Amino acid sequence: MKNNFIQQVKTCEVDDIPQDVKKFIIDKYLHSPEWDLPAINKASEAAGALASWVVSQLSYADILTKVDPLRKKIKDLKE
């Protein structure tokens, strides 16, 4: 992972991450008292940016999970 970490981050497709993995990350890390974005950013701007990116990607994934069934329902109604 360390050899191509930046490339993996750039090409990460949040849609491809299984729901149970997303839940694990949220429960274990994002809900942890140590997950404090200002503190992370203060320690390292790069780590802060990456931590913010993780939060935004998981939020986006959550939105997709809720919107996808609605999109399919609309598509079915149109057909």
SEPADREN-634966 format. One record per residue: residue in three letters; z, x, y of N, C-alpha, C, O in turn. Coordinates in steps of 0.2 Angstrom, whole numbers, plus 2048, in hexadecimal, padded with zeros to 3 digits. Layout:
['ALA', [Z, X, Y], [Z, X, Y], [Z, X, Y], [Z, X, Y]]
...
END
This chain:
['MET', [800, 804, 7FA], [800, 800, 800], [800, 804, 806], [7FD, 803, 80B]]
['LYS', [804, 80A, 806], [804, 80E, 80C], [7FE, 811, 80E], [7FD, 812, 814]]
['ASN', [7F9, 812, 80A], [7F3, 815, 80B], [7EE, 811, 80F], [7EA, 813, 813]]
['ASN', [7EF, 80A, 80E], [7EA, 806, 812], [7EE, 800, 815], [7EB, 7FA, 815]]
['PHE', [7F4, 801, 817], [7F8, 7FC, 81A], [7F5, 7F8, 81F], [7F4, 7F2, 81F]]
['ILE', [7F2, 7FC, 824], [7EF, 7F9, 82A], [7E9, 7F4, 828], [7E8, 7EF, 82B]]
['GLN', [7E5, 7F7, 824], [7DF, 7F3, 821], [7E2, 7ED, 81E], [7DF, 7E7, 81E]]
['GLN', [7E7, 7ED, 81A], [7EA, 7E7, 816], [7EC, 7E2, 81B], [7EB, 7DC, 81A]]
['VAL', [7EF, 7E4, 820], [7F2, 7E0, 826], [7EC, 7DC, 829], [7EC, 7D6, 82A]]
['LYS', [7E7, 7E0, 82B], [7E1, 7DE, 82E], [7DD, 7D8, 82A], [7DB, 7D4, 82D]]
['THR', [7DD, 7D9, 824], [7D9, 7D5, 81F], [7DD, 7D0, 81C], [7DB, 7CC, 817]]
['CYS', [7E4, 7CF, 81D], [7E8, 7CA, 81A], [7E6, 7C3, 81B], [7E5, 7C1, 821]]
['GLU', [7E5, 7C0, 816], [7E3, 7B9, 816], [7E9, 7B4, 815], [7EB, 7B4, 80F]]
['VAL', [7EC, 7B1, 819], [7F3, 7AE, 818], [7F1, 7A8, 813], [7F6, 7A6, 810]]
['ASP', [7EB, 7A5, 813], [7EA, 7A0, 80E], [7EA, 7A2, 807], [7EC, 79E, 803]]
['ASP', [7EA, 7A9, 806], [7EA, 7AB, 7FF], [7F1, 7AD, 7FD], [7F2, 7AF, 7F7]]
['ILE', [7F6, 7AD, 801], [7FD, 7AE, 7FF], [800, 7A8, 7FC], [800, 7A3, 7FF]]
['PRO', [802, 7A9, 7F6], [805, 7A3, 7F2], [80B, 7A0, 7F6], [80E, 7A3, 7F9]]
['GLN', [80C, 799, 7F5], [811, 796, 7F9], [818, 798, 7F7], [81C, 799, 7FC]]
['ASP', [819, 79A, 7F1], [81F, 79D, 7EF], [821, 7A4, 7F2], [827, 7A5, 7F3]]
['VAL', [81C, 7A8, 7F3], [81D, 7AE, 7F6], [81E, 7AD, 7FE], [823, 7B0, 801]]
['LYS', [81B, 7A8, 801], [81C, 7A7, 808], [824, 7A4, 809], [827, 7A7, 80D]]
['LYS', [826, 7A0, 804], [82D, 79D, 804], [832, 7A3, 803], [837, 7A3, 807]]
['PHE', [830, 7A8, 7FF], [835, 7AD, 7FE], [835, 7B2, 804], [83B, 7B3, 806]]
['ILE', [830, 7B3, 807], [830, 7B7, 80D], [834, 7B4, 813], [838, 7B7, 816]]
['ILE', [833, 7AD, 814], [836, 7AA, 819], [83E, 7A9, 817], [842, 7AB, 81C]]
['ASP', [840, 7A8, 811], [847, 7A7, 80F], [84A, 7AE, 80F], [850, 7AE, 812]]
['LYS', [847, 7B3, 80C], [84B, 7B9, 80C], [84B, 7BD, 812], [850, 7C1, 814]]
['TYR', [845, 7BD, 816], [845, 7C1, 81C], [845, 7BE, 822], [84A, 7BF, 827]]
['LEU', [841, 7B9, 824], [841, 7B5, 82A], [847, 7B1, 82C], [849, 7B1, 831]]
['HIS', [84B, 7AF, 827], [851, 7AB, 828], [857, 7B0, 827], [85D, 7AE, 828]]
['SER', [856, 7B6, 826], [85B, 7BB, 826], [85E, 7BD, 82D], [85A, 7BD, 832]]
['PRO', [864, 7BE, 82E], [867, 7C0, 835], [864, 7C6, 837], [864, 7C7, 83D]]
['GLU', [862, 7CB, 833], [85F, 7D1, 835], [858, 7D0, 838], [855, 7D4, 83B]]
['TRP', [855, 7CA, 837], [84E, 7C9, 839], [84F, 7C7, 840], [84F, 7C1, 842]]
['ASP', [84F, 7CB, 845], [850, 7CA, 84C], [84A, 7CD, 850], [84A, 7D3, 851]]
['LEU', [845, 7C9, 852], [83F, 7CC, 855], [841, 7D1, 85B], [83E, 7D6, 85B]]
['PRO', [845, 7CF, 85F], [846, 7D3, 865], [849, 7DA, 863], [848, 7DF, 865]]
['ALA', [84E, 7DA, 85E], [851, 7E0, 85B], [84C, 7E4, 857], [84C, 7EA, 858]]
['ILE', [847, 7E1, 854], [842, 7E5, 850], [83E, 7E8, 855], [83C, 7EE, 854]]
['ASN', [83C, 7E4, 85A], [837, 7E7, 85F], [83A, 7ED, 863], [837, 7F2, 865]]
['LYS', [841, 7EC, 864], [844, 7F1, 868], [845, 7F8, 864], [844, 7FD, 866]]
['ALA', [845, 7F7, 85D], [846, 7FD, 859], [83F, 800, 858], [83E, 806, 858]]
['SER', [839, 7FC, 858], [833, 7FF, 857], [82E, 7F9, 85A], [82E, 7F4, 857]]
['GLU', [82A, 7FB, 85F], [825, 7F6, 861], [820, 7F4, 85C], [81D, 7EF, 85B]]
['ALA', [81E, 7F9, 858], [819, 7F8, 852], [81C, 7F3, 84D], [819, 7EE, 84B]]
['ALA', [823, 7F4, 84B], [826, 7F0, 847], [827, 7E9, 84A], [826, 7E4, 846]]
['GLY', [828, 7E9, 850], [829, 7E2, 853], [823, 7DE, 853], [823, 7D8, 852]]
['ALA', [81D, 7E2, 855], [817, 7DE, 855], [815, 7DC, 84E], [812, 7D6, 84D]]
['LEU', [816, 7E0, 849], [815, 7DE, 842], [81A, 7D8, 840], [817, 7D3, 83C]]
['ALA', [820, 7D8, 842], [825, 7D3, 840], [822, 7CC, 844], [823, 7C7, 840]]
['SER', [820, 7CD, 84A], [81D, 7C7, 84D], [817, 7C4, 84A], [816, 7BE, 849]]
['TRP', [813, 7C9, 847], [80D, 7C7, 844], [80F, 7C3, 83D], [80C, 7BE, 83C]]
['VAL', [814, 7C5, 83A], [816, 7C2, 834], [818, 7BB, 835], [816, 7B6, 832]]
['VAL', [81C, 7BA, 83A], [81F, 7B4, 83C], [819, 7AF, 83E], [819, 7A9, 83B]]
['SER', [814, 7B1, 842], [80E, 7AD, 844], [80A, 7AC, 83E], [808, 7A6, 83D]]
['GLN', [809, 7B0, 839], [805, 7AF, 833], [808, 7AA, 82F], [805, 7A5, 82C]]
['LEU', [80F, 7AA, 82E], [812, 7A5, 82A], [812, 79E, 82D], [812, 799, 82A]]
['SER', [813, 79E, 834], [813, 798, 837], [80C, 795, 837], [80B, 78F, 836]]
['TYR', [807, 799, 837], [800, 796, 836], [7FF, 794, 82F], [7FC, 78E, 82E]]
['ALA', [801, 797, 82A], [801, 795, 823], [804, 78E, 822], [802, 78A, 81F]]
['ASP', [80A, 78D, 826], [80E, 787, 825], [809, 781, 828], [809, 77C, 826]]
['ILE', [806, 783, 82E], [802, 77E, 831], [7FC, 77C, 82D], [7FB, 776, 82C]]
['LEU', [7F9, 781, 82A], [7F3, 780, 825], [7F6, 77B, 81F], [7F2, 777, 81D]]
['THR', [7FB, 77D, 81D], [7FE, 779, 817], [7FF, 771, 819], [7FD, 76D, 815]]
['LYS', [801, 770, 81F], [801, 769, 821], [7FB, 766, 823], [7FA, 760, 822]]
['VAL', [7F6, 76A, 826], [7F0, 767, 829], [7EB, 766, 824], [7E7, 761, 824]]
['ASP', [7EA, 76B, 81F], [7E5, 76A, 81A], [7E5, 763, 816], [7DF, 761, 816]]
['PRO', [7EA, 760, 814], [7EA, 75A, 811], [7E7, 755, 816], [7E3, 750, 814]]
['LEU', [7E9, 755, 81C], [7E6, 750, 821], [7DF, 751, 822], [7DB, 74C, 822]]
['ARG', [7DC, 758, 822], [7D5, 759, 823], [7D1, 756, 81D], [7CC, 753, 81E]]
['LYS', [7D4, 757, 817], [7D1, 754, 811], [7D1, 74D, 811], [7CC, 749, 80F]]
['LYS', [7D6, 74A, 813], [7D6, 742, 814], [7D1, 740, 819], [7CE, 73B, 817]]
['ILE', [7D0, 743, 81E], [7CB, 741, 823], [7C4, 742, 820], [7C0, 73E, 821]]
['LYS', [7C3, 748, 81D], [7BD, 749, 81A], [7BB, 743, 815], [7B5, 741, 814]]
['ASP', [7C0, 741, 811], [7BF, 73C, 80C], [7BD, 735, 80F], [7B9, 732, 80D]]
['LEU', [7C1, 734, 815], [7BF, 72E, 818], [7B8, 72E, 81B], [7B5, 728, 81C]]
['LYS', [7B6, 733, 81D], [7AF, 734, 820], [7A9, 733, 81B], [7A4, 730, 81C]]
['GLU', [7AB, 735, 815], [7A6, 734, 80F], [7A5, 72D, 80C], [7A1, 72C, 808]]
END
